[in-house]
Amino acid sequence: MRTLADTWTLARRSLRHITRSPDTIITVLLMPIAIMLLFVYVWGGALGEQTGSVSYIDFIVPGIVVMTVLSGISYAAVRLNMDVQSGIINRFRTMPVAPSSILGGQVASSTLSNLFSSLVVLLIAFAVGFRSEAGVTGWLVFAGILLLFTLATTWLAIFFGLLARTTEGAGAFSYVLLLLVFVSPAFVPTDSMTPLLRGFAEHQPITPVVETMRSLLVDGTAGPNVWTALAWIIGLLVVSYLLSVALYRRRAIAVHT
């Protein structure tokens, strides 16, 4: 109970920082919405012809949700690195708080803020024409996959936040992840890509996640890529968590010595 209480206390601290940072809100929430509207109303007429019977807004919403999460986790890395650089993390270590709550609070706040941003993006998508055939079960599975994906990528952000030497470099890793979204079937089917790009797009980790989310929302079924998506997500979650904890402990030992 003490660990949970300490984790929630530190999570609230991070959440207050988010709500008081207009640039974070603009980048994490407004930019994905702007990109969705841009693709739908500017390029949707041309790109929508490639999606077959699926309307273009229905086609791109899962990719926009993934992009929302990947935009948000960069700030978890930046905030953690700022705390490391300023010495606040070392101060927390000297306080009577559960050691696991220091990283756990960052993960909890990032996960909650990104899930909230994803919900807002979905509401805006419904407002501009998105429609889903998913039932209650489909939405629950979608929410579960989104939660796991957010946790996995957040722990990846924690690792880079601890690893980076500068605050500017802490969030730079997210650009690579965002590039993977664009080189995936998030906005156009892979059939429309050149053979080289199509081969890469069909075998990179973001693709099965986007396709599984799309299948759940559009058709109400998990689709054939669900196990591949879960394997990528769970693998990333385990590896990122272990690396983050190991790096955090190594830094703690270095400080004490």
Backbone hydrogen bonds in HBPLUS format (Angstrom, degrees):
<---DONOR---> <-ACCEPTOR-->    atom                        ^
c    i                          cat <-CA-CA->   ^        H-A-AA   ^      H-
h    n   atom  resd res      DA  || num        DHA   H-A  angle D-A-AA Bond
n    s   type  num  typ     dist DA aas  dist angle  dist       angle   num
A0005-ALA N   A0001-MET O   2.91 MM   4  6.11 158.3  1.96 146.4 152.7     1
A0006-ASP N   A0002-ARG O   2.85 MM   4  6.05 163.5  1.87 153.7 157.9     2
A0007-THR N   A0003-THR O   2.86 MM   4  5.99 157.3  1.91 147.8 154.8     3
A0008-TRP N   A0004-LEU O   2.95 MM   4  6.13 160.3  1.99 147.8 152.6     4
A0009-THR N   A0005-ALA O   2.97 MM   4  6.18 151.7  2.05 144.4 152.4     5
A0010-LEU N   A0006-ASP O   3.03 MM   4  6.28 164.5  2.05 152.1 154.9     6
A0011-ALA N   A0007-THR O   2.85 MM   4  6.00 144.8  1.97 142.5 153.7     7
A0012-ARG N   A0008-TRP O   2.90 MM   4  6.06 155.5  1.96 146.3 151.6     8
A0013-ARG N   A0009-THR O   3.19 MM   4  6.49 146.6  2.30 138.7 147.5     9
A0014-SER N   A0010-LEU O   3.18 MM   4  6.50 156.8  2.23 144.4 148.8    10
A0015-LEU N   A0011-ALA O   2.86 MM   4  6.15 156.2  1.92 151.1 158.7    11
A0016-ARG N   A0012-ARG O   2.94 MM   4  6.10 151.8  2.02 146.4 152.6    12
A0017-HIS N   A0013-ARG O   3.27 MM   4  6.58 149.4  2.36 140.5 148.2    13
A0018-ILE N   A0014-SER O   3.07 MM   4  6.43 148.2  2.17 145.4 154.0    14
A0019-THR N   A0015-LEU O   3.04 MM   4  6.34 166.0  2.06 154.9 156.8    15
A0020-ARG N   A0016-ARG O   3.12 MM   4  6.22 134.8  2.34 140.0 151.2    16
A0021-SER N   A0018-ILE O   3.10 MM   3  5.27 163.8  2.13 112.2 114.7    17
A0024-THR N   A0021-SER O   3.14 MM   3  5.42 126.6  2.44 104.1 117.1    18
A0025-ILE N   A0021-SER O   3.25 MM   4  6.62 160.0  2.29 153.5 158.6    19
A0026-ILE N   A0022-PRO O   2.92 MM   4  6.15 160.7  1.96 152.7 158.1    20
A0027-THR N   A0023-ASP O   3.02 MM   4  6.11 164.7  2.04 143.9 148.0    21
A0028-VAL N   A0024-THR O   2.84 MM   4  5.80 168.6  1.85 154.7 158.7    22
A0029-LEU N   A0025-ILE O   2.93 MM   4  5.46 155.6  1.99 135.9 143.7    23
A0030-LEU N   A0025-ILE O   3.35 MM   5  6.81 157.0  2.41 146.1 152.8    24
A0031-MET N   A0026-ILE O   2.93 MM   5  6.22 137.0  2.12 159.9 173.1    25
A0034-ALA N   A0030-LEU O   2.83 MM   4  6.05 158.7  1.88 152.2 158.6    26
A0035-ILE N   A0031-MET O   2.86 MM   4  6.10 158.9  1.90 156.5 162.0    27
A0036-MET N   A0032-PRO O   2.92 MM   4  6.10 156.2  1.98 144.7 151.2    28
A0037-LEU N   A0033-ILE O   2.98 MM   4  6.25 164.3  2.00 153.8 157.2    29
A0038-LEU N   A0034-ALA O   2.86 MM   4  6.00 149.6  1.95 143.8 153.1    30
A0039-PHE N   A0035-ILE O   2.92 MM   4  6.12 165.1  1.94 153.2 155.8    31
A0040-VAL N   A0036-MET O   2.98 MM   4  6.13 158.9  2.02 148.5 154.9    32
A0041-TYR N   A0037-LEU O   2.90 MM   4  5.83 170.9  1.91 148.4 151.5    33
A0042-VAL N   A0038-LEU O   2.89 MM   4  5.32 147.3  2.00 137.1 145.3    34
A0044-GLY N   A0039-PHE O   2.58 MM   5  5.46  97.7  2.25 139.2 161.7    35
A0047-LEU N   A0043-TRP O   2.91 MM   4  5.99 171.7  1.92 170.7 169.7    36
A0048-GLY N   A0044-GLY O   2.72 MM   4  5.11 142.3  1.86 130.2 140.1    37
A0050-GLN N   A0047-LEU O   3.05 MM   3  5.70 159.9  2.09 117.6 123.6    38
A0051-THR N   A0048-GLY O   3.29 MM   3  5.48 164.0  2.32 107.0 111.7    39
A0054-VAL N   A0051-THR O   3.39 MM   3  5.72 155.9  2.45 130.9 127.7    40
A0059-PHE N   A0055-SER O   2.98 MM   4  6.23 146.4  2.10 147.2 157.7    41
A0060-ILE N   A0056-TYR O   3.06 MM   4  6.30 154.3  2.13 153.6 157.4    42
A0061-VAL N   A0057-ILE O   3.32 MM   4  6.20 142.5  2.47 145.5 152.3    43
A0064-ILE N   A0060-ILE O   2.99 MM   4  6.26 152.1  2.07 155.6 164.5    44
A0065-VAL N   A0061-VAL O   2.95 MM   4  6.22 154.2  2.02 156.3 163.0    45
A0066-VAL N   A0062-PRO O   3.05 MM   4  6.35 160.5  2.09 148.5 153.3    46
A0067-MET N   A0063-GLY O   2.89 MM   4  6.11 156.9  1.94 144.8 151.7    47
A0068-THR N   A0064-ILE O   2.86 MM   4  6.09 147.4  1.97 144.1 152.9    48
A0069-VAL N   A0065-VAL O   3.16 MM   4  6.52 156.6  2.21 150.3 154.8    49
A0070-LEU N   A0066-VAL O   3.03 MM   4  6.31 167.1  2.04 154.7 158.1    50
A0071-SER N   A0067-MET O   2.88 MM   4  6.02 145.0  2.01 146.6 155.6    51
A0072-GLY N   A0068-THR O   3.07 MM   4  6.23 150.2  2.16 141.4 149.4    52
A0073-ILE N   A0069-VAL O   3.02 MM   4  6.28 153.4  2.09 157.8 163.5    53
A0075-TYR N   A0072-GLY O   3.15 MM   3  5.78 143.0  2.29 113.8 122.0    54
A0076-ALA N   A0073-ILE O   3.02 MM   3  5.06 131.2  2.27  97.6 111.0    55
A0077-ALA N   A0073-ILE O   3.27 MM   4  6.69 154.0  2.34 151.1 156.4    56
A0078-VAL N   A0074-SER O   3.03 MM   4  6.32 155.0  2.09 142.2 149.5    57
A0079-ARG N   A0075-TYR O   2.85 MM   4  5.89 167.5  1.87 144.9 148.5    58
A0080-LEU N   A0076-ALA O   3.05 MM   4  6.10 163.3  2.08 144.7 149.7    59
A0081-ASN N   A0077-ALA O   2.98 MM   4  6.07 159.9  2.02 145.1 151.1    60
A0082-MET N   A0078-VAL O   2.90 MM   4  6.12 153.4  1.97 149.7 157.1    61
A0083-ASP N   A0079-ARG O   3.06 MM   4  6.35 151.6  2.15 144.6 151.8    62
A0084-VAL N   A0080-LEU O   2.92 MM   4  6.26 149.5  2.01 146.7 155.9    63
A0085-GLN N   A0081-ASN O   2.80 MM   4  6.03 167.8  1.82 155.1 157.8    64
A0086-SER N   A0082-MET O   2.94 MM   4  6.00 151.0  2.02 143.0 150.7    65
A0088-ILE N   A0083-ASP O   3.01 MM   5  5.10 122.5  2.35 148.2 155.9    66
A0089-ILE N   A0083-ASP O   3.41 MM   6  5.72 162.8  2.44 120.9 120.8    67
A0087-GLY N   A0084-VAL O   3.27 MM   3  5.31 148.1  2.37  99.3 108.5    68
A0091-ARG N   A0087-GLY O   3.09 MM   4  6.39 147.3  2.20 143.2 152.8    69
A0091-ARG N   A0088-ILE O   3.07 MM   3  4.91 116.0  2.50  90.0 106.2    70
A0092-PHE N   A0088-ILE O   2.83 MM   4  6.17 152.6  1.91 151.4 158.9    71
A0093-ARG N   A0089-ILE O   3.10 MM   4  6.42 145.3  2.22 143.2 152.3    72
A0094-THR N   A0091-ARG O   3.08 MM   3  5.32 138.5  2.25 102.2 113.5    73
A0095-MET N   A0092-PHE O   3.03 MM   3  5.15 154.2  2.10 104.6 112.9    74
A0097-VAL N   A0095-MET O   2.81 MM   2  5.63 137.6  1.99 106.8  94.0    75
A0101-SER N   A0098-ALA O   2.97 MM   3  5.42 146.9  2.08 113.5 123.4    76
A0102-ILE N   A0099-PRO O   3.32 MM   3  5.90 160.4  2.36 113.6 118.3    77
A0104-GLY N   A0100-SER O   2.97 MM   4  5.91 153.0  2.04 144.4 151.5    78
A0105-GLY N   A0101-SER O   2.78 MM   4  5.44 150.7  1.86 131.9 136.3    79
A0107-VAL N   A0103-LEU O   3.01 MM   4  6.34 160.3  2.05 154.9 160.7    80
A0108-ALA N   A0104-GLY O   2.86 MM   4  6.00 162.6  1.89 149.7 154.6    81
A0109-SER N   A0105-GLY O   3.02 MM   4  6.12 166.4  2.04 147.8 151.3    82
A0110-SER N   A0106-GLN O   3.04 MM   4  6.13 162.7  2.07 146.9 152.0    83
A0111-THR N   A0107-VAL O   2.91 MM   4  6.00 160.8  1.95 149.8 155.5    84
A0112-LEU N   A0108-ALA O   2.96 MM   4  6.10 167.1  1.98 151.2 154.8    85
A0113-SER N   A0109-SER O   2.98 MM   4  6.07 164.8  2.01 147.8 152.3    86
A0114-ASN N   A0110-SER O   2.96 MM   4  6.01 157.5  2.01 146.1 152.4    87
A0115-LEU N   A0111-THR O   2.95 MM   4  6.07 155.6  2.01 148.3 154.9    88
A0116-PHE N   A0112-LEU O   2.98 MM   4  6.15 155.0  2.05 145.4 152.4    89
A0117-SER N   A0113-SER O   2.94 MM   4  6.16 156.8  2.00 143.0 149.5    90
A0118-SER N   A0114-ASN O   2.91 MM   4  6.10 155.3  1.97 143.8 150.4    91
A0119-LEU N   A0115-LEU O   2.98 MM   4  6.21 150.1  2.07 143.0 150.8    92
A0120-VAL N   A0116-PHE O   3.00 MM   4  6.34 158.0  2.04 152.0 157.3    93
A0121-VAL N   A0117-SER O   2.96 MM   4  6.22 159.8  2.00 150.1 155.7    94
A0122-LEU N   A0118-SER O   2.97 MM   4  6.20 156.0  2.03 146.2 152.5    95
A0123-LEU N   A0119-LEU O   2.96 MM   4  6.24 154.6  2.02 148.5 155.6    96
A0124-ILE N   A0120-VAL O   2.95 MM   4  6.24 158.8  2.00 153.1 158.4    97
A0125-ALA N   A0121-VAL O   2.88 MM   4  6.09 153.0  1.95 145.3 153.7    98
A0126-PHE N   A0122-LEU O   2.93 MM   4  6.24 154.7  1.99 149.6 155.2    99
A0127-ALA N   A0123-LEU O   3.05 MM   4  6.30 147.1  2.16 139.8 149.2   100
A0127-ALA N   A0124-ILE O   3.05 MM   3  4.91 115.3  2.49  90.1 106.4   101
A0128-VAL N   A0124-ILE O   3.08 MM   4  6.43 133.1  2.31 144.1 155.8   102
A0128-VAL N   A0125-ALA O   3.18 MM   3  5.28 134.6  2.40  97.2 108.8   103
A0130-PHE N   A0125-ALA O   2.84 MM   5  5.25 162.5  1.87 145.0 139.6   104
A0129-GLY N   A0126-PHE O   3.33 MM   3  5.29 167.2  2.35 103.0 105.6   105
A0133-GLU N   A0217-LEU O   3.01 MM  84  6.17 141.2  2.16 153.2 163.4   106
A0139-TRP N   A0135-GLY O   3.01 MM   4  6.24 160.0  2.05 152.9 157.8   107
A0140-LEU N   A0136-VAL O   2.96 MM   4  6.18 152.6  2.04 147.5 155.4   108
A0141-VAL N   A0137-THR O   2.91 MM   4  6.18 160.8  1.94 154.9 159.6   109
A0142-PHE N   A0138-GLY O   2.91 MM   4  6.08 158.8  1.96 144.6 151.3   110
A0143-ALA N   A0139-TRP O   2.83 MM   4  6.02 158.1  1.88 145.3 151.3   111
A0144-GLY N   A0140-LEU O   2.89 MM   4  6.12 151.7  1.97 144.3 152.3   112
A0145-ILE N   A0141-VAL O   2.93 MM   4  6.20 161.7  1.96 154.9 158.7   113
A0146-LEU N   A0142-PHE O   2.88 MM   4  6.08 160.2  1.92 150.8 157.1   114
A0147-LEU N   A0143-ALA O   2.87 MM   4  6.03 155.1  1.93 144.9 151.6   115
A0148-LEU N   A0144-GLY O   2.98 MM   4  6.22 165.7  2.00 150.0 153.5   116
A0149-PHE N   A0145-ILE O   2.86 MM   4  5.99 161.2  1.89 149.9 155.7   117
A0150-THR N   A0146-LEU O   2.89 MM   4  6.03 155.9  1.95 145.7 152.4   118
A0151-LEU N   A0147-LEU O   2.92 MM   4  6.16 161.4  1.96 152.2 157.1   119
A0152-ALA N   A0148-LEU O   2.88 MM   4  6.05 164.5  1.90 151.7 156.1   120
A0153-THR N   A0149-PHE O   3.02 MM   4  6.14 170.6  2.03 150.7 153.2   121
A0154-THR N   A0150-THR O   2.89 MM   4  5.88 144.2  2.02 140.7 151.3   122
A0155-TRP N   A0151-LEU O   3.00 MM   4  6.22 158.9  2.04 150.9 154.9   123
A0156-LEU N   A0152-ALA O   3.12 MM   4  6.41 144.4  2.25 138.3 148.5   124
A0157-ALA N   A0153-THR O   2.94 MM   4  6.22 146.3  2.05 138.8 147.7   125
A0157-ALA N   A0154-THR O   3.04 MM   3  4.89 114.4  2.48  90.5 106.4   126
A0158-ILE N   A0154-THR O   2.87 MM   4  6.24 148.6  1.97 146.6 155.8   127
A0159-PHE N   A0155-TRP O   3.04 MM   4  6.29 154.3  2.11 143.4 148.9   128
A0160-PHE N   A0156-LEU O   3.14 MM   4  6.49 163.0  2.17 149.5 153.0   129
A0161-GLY N   A0157-ALA O   2.79 MM   4  5.97 145.5  1.91 146.5 157.4   130
A0162-LEU N   A0158-ILE O   3.00 MM   4  6.25 147.2  2.12 146.8 154.0   131
A0163-LEU N   A0159-PHE O   2.91 MM   4  6.07 145.9  2.02 143.4 154.2   132
A0164-ALA N   A0160-PHE O   2.93 MM   4  5.74 161.5  1.96 145.7 148.4   133
A0170-ALA N   A0167-THR O   3.20 MM   3  5.13 140.8  2.36  95.5 106.6   134
A0172-ALA N   A0169-GLY O   3.31 MM   3  5.16 153.9  2.38  98.0 105.6   135
A0174-SER N   A0171-GLY O   3.25 MM   3  5.92 151.6  2.33 115.1 121.4   136
A0175-TYR N   A0172-ALA O   3.12 MM   3  5.78 154.8  2.19 117.0 123.2   137
A0176-VAL N   A0173-PHE O   3.13 MM   3  5.65 133.0  2.36 109.9 120.2   138
A0178-LEU N   A0174-SER O   2.84 MM   4  6.10 156.2  1.90 150.7 157.4   139
A0179-LEU N   A0175-TYR O   2.92 MM   4  6.11 146.2  2.03 140.2 149.4   140
A0180-LEU N   A0176-VAL O   3.12 MM   4  6.47 144.8  2.25 141.8 150.7   141
A0181-VAL N   A0177-LEU O   3.25 MM   4  6.67 137.9  2.44 138.5 149.2   142
A0181-VAL N   A0178-LEU O   3.09 MM   3  5.09 126.5  2.38  93.5 107.4   143
A0182-PHE N   A0178-LEU O   3.32 MM   4  6.76 152.4  2.40 146.5 151.9   144
A0183-VAL N   A0179-LEU O   3.01 MM   4  6.32 147.6  2.11 147.1 156.8   145
A0192-SER N   A0189-PRO O   3.17 MM   3  5.88 159.8  2.22 118.1 122.8   146
A0193-MET N   A0190-THR O   3.07 MM   3  5.38 164.6  2.10 112.6 117.4   147
A0198-ARG N   A0194-THR O   2.76 MM   4  5.87 162.2  1.80 164.9 171.2   148
A0199-GLY N   A0195-PRO O   2.99 MM   4  6.07 156.0  2.05 142.6 148.0   149
A0200-PHE N   A0196-LEU O   3.21 MM   4  6.52 156.0  2.27 144.8 150.9   150
A0201-ALA N   A0197-LEU O   2.77 MM   4  5.93 169.8  1.78 156.8 160.2   151
A0202-GLU N   A0198-ARG O   2.99 MM   4  6.01 155.4  2.05 148.8 153.8   152
A0203-HIS N   A0200-PHE O   3.10 MM   3  5.45 155.8  2.16 110.0 117.6   153
A0210-VAL N   A0206-ILE O   2.96 MM   4  6.21 166.9  1.98 163.7 166.6   154
A0211-GLU N   A0207-THR O   2.94 MM   4  6.10 171.2  1.95 161.1 163.9   155
A0212-THR N   A0208-PRO O   2.95 MM   4  5.87 151.3  2.03 135.9 143.4   156
A0213-MET N   A0209-VAL O   3.01 MM   4  6.21 164.6  2.04 150.0 154.3   157
A0214-ARG N   A0210-VAL O   2.87 MM   4  6.06 158.3  1.91 150.6 157.3   158
A0215-SER N   A0211-GLU O   2.92 MM   4  6.04 157.7  1.97 142.6 148.6   159
A0216-LEU N   A0212-THR O   2.97 MM   4  6.20 156.0  2.03 148.3 154.6   160
A0217-LEU N   A0213-MET O   3.00 MM   4  6.21 160.8  2.03 150.3 155.1   161
A0218-VAL N   A0214-ARG O   2.78 MM   4  5.72 167.6  1.79 156.3 160.5   162
A0219-ASP N   A0215-SER O   2.95 MM   4  5.23 141.7  2.10 124.1 136.0   163
A0220-GLY N   A0215-SER O   3.04 MM   5  6.37 121.4  2.40 143.0 155.3   164
A0221-THR N   A0215-SER O   3.37 MM   6  5.76 147.0  2.49 130.0 124.3   165
A0220-GLY N   A0216-LEU O   3.06 MM   4  4.40 124.8  2.38 101.1 114.2   166
A0229-ALA N   A0225-ASN O   2.91 MM   4  6.10 160.4  1.95 154.6 160.5   167
A0230-LEU N   A0226-VAL O   2.91 MM   4  6.14 160.5  1.95 148.2 153.4   168
A0231-ALA N   A0227-TRP O   2.91 MM   4  6.01 152.4  1.99 140.7 148.4   169
A0232-TRP N   A0228-THR O   3.03 MM   4  6.29 162.2  2.07 151.1 154.8   170
A0233-ILE N   A0229-ALA O   2.96 MM   4  6.16 166.5  1.97 152.4 156.5   171
A0234-ILE N   A0230-LEU O   2.83 MM   4  5.85 172.2  1.83 152.8 155.4   172
A0235-GLY N   A0231-ALA O   2.94 MM   4  5.82 155.9  2.00 139.9 147.7   173
A0236-LEU N   A0232-TRP O   2.93 MM   4  6.04 160.4  1.97 146.4 151.8   174
A0237-LEU N   A0233-ILE O   2.87 MM   4  6.09 155.4  1.93 149.2 156.8   175
A0238-VAL N   A0234-ILE O   2.95 MM   4  6.14 167.5  1.96 155.0 156.9   176
A0239-VAL N   A0235-GLY O   3.03 MM   4  6.15 173.4  2.03 153.3 155.4   177
A0240-SER N   A0236-LEU O   2.88 MM   4  5.79 163.5  1.91 146.6 152.2   178
A0241-TYR N   A0237-LEU O   2.96 MM   4  5.95 158.3  2.01 143.7 150.2   179
A0242-LEU N   A0238-VAL O   3.00 MM   4  6.16 171.1  2.01 153.9 156.4   180
A0243-LEU N   A0239-VAL O   2.95 MM   4  6.08 164.5  1.98 151.6 156.4   181
A0244-SER N   A0240-SER O   2.91 MM   4  5.94 157.8  1.96 145.0 151.5   182
A0245-VAL N   A0241-TYR O   2.96 MM   4  6.12 170.8  1.97 157.4 159.5   183
A0246-ALA N   A0242-LEU O   2.99 MM   4  6.05 161.3  2.03 146.0 151.7   184
A0247-LEU N   A0243-LEU O   2.94 MM   4  6.05 161.6  1.98 147.3 152.4   185
A0248-TYR N   A0244-SER O   2.87 MM   4  6.02 157.9  1.92 149.1 155.8   186
A0249-ARG N   A0245-VAL O   2.94 MM   4  6.10 162.1  1.97 149.8 154.2   187
A0250-ARG N   A0246-ALA O   2.98 MM   4  6.15 154.9  2.04 144.7 152.1   188
A0251-ARG N   A0247-LEU O   2.98 MM   4  6.18 154.5  2.05 146.6 152.9   189
A0252-ALA N   A0248-TYR O   2.94 MM   4  6.18 146.8  2.05 142.6 152.5   190
A0253-ILE N   A0249-ARG O   2.93 MM   4  6.18 156.6  1.98 150.3 155.4   191
A0254-ALA N   A0250-ARG O   3.00 MM   4  6.20 154.7  2.06 142.0 149.2   192
A0255-VAL N   A0251-ARG O   3.00 MM   4  6.20 151.8  2.08 143.8 150.3   193
A0256-HIS N   A0252-ALA O   3.12 MM   4  6.35 160.5  2.16 147.5 152.1   194
A0257-THR N   A0253-ILE O   2.98 MM   4  6.14 145.4  2.10 146.9 156.2   195
